[in-house]
Amino acid sequence: MSVAEQSIVGAEDRSPGFLDSSVGRKVVMAITGVVLFGFVTVHMLGNLTSYMGAEAMNHYAEFLHTMIHGMGIWVFRAVMLTAVALHSWAALSLTLSNRAARPVGYRAQQRQAATWASRTMRWSGVILGIFIIFHLLHLTTGSVHPSFIKGDAYHNFVTGFQVPAVAAFYILAQLCLGLHMWHGVWSFTQTLGLVHPRYNGLRRNFATVLTILVVGVNISYPVAVLTGFIH
Ligand code: HEM
């Protein structure tokens, strides 16, 4: 067989690509997870302007909408949409291939632990997806907001959280974000190879501190409005 014929046969019979492997999809999950985690942290810090009053928060929102001649927010939106889509795709396809490949007889305890973590990730991820859609309709487009004023982020924020059911849903979503982030940071440090027992305490503490910080501050926003601290 000539070299050309051999390479054609080789191309037809190619081995699975990087994204076909579970390691490849885990890397996609980890990279997009870091991007989303970075956004959530910066967003949480940006919303601290609400504690400084209407002018500070509206100034900040205006900056987001006008940076790089108004292009910045669209670049940001494209990156976020891509990250969310890839993250969800990798999660779904890993779940499906894990299910297909699950061995029948391995130890019950191992199976229980793995299933609890992945089940938590799945339902907290789904609730977060629903939350993000609601959140965009609530505070970005105003479609489900009782008194939305375009360009007045502070007014939308305060009047939005004055509705107790809405504030409660935000709090519930932040608790799901906490579970999701905690497991996410934990698995990410595992993907990085920090699996030695010596690092486990450090990994656990790192995941816990980050999660409590982001979730605690995010929950403080609806609570501050409901208690009248921000009005
Ligand atoms: C209690 C917690 C949160 C508060 C108070 C909050 C507040 C806000 C506000 C006021 C806006 C509108 C800014 C503007 O355009 O004027 C916004 C937009 C947004 N938020 Fe949040 N947010 C919270 C949590 C989250 C979380 C957990 C996520 C993601 C998981 C998220 C994702 C977004 C996105 C994607 C936008 C749209 C940005 C754009 O215009 O494209 N937010 N948020």
Residues whose N, C-alpha, C, O or C-beta is under 5 A from the ligand:
A	BS01	HEM	N47 A61 R77 L139 T140 A153 F157 Y170 N218 Y221
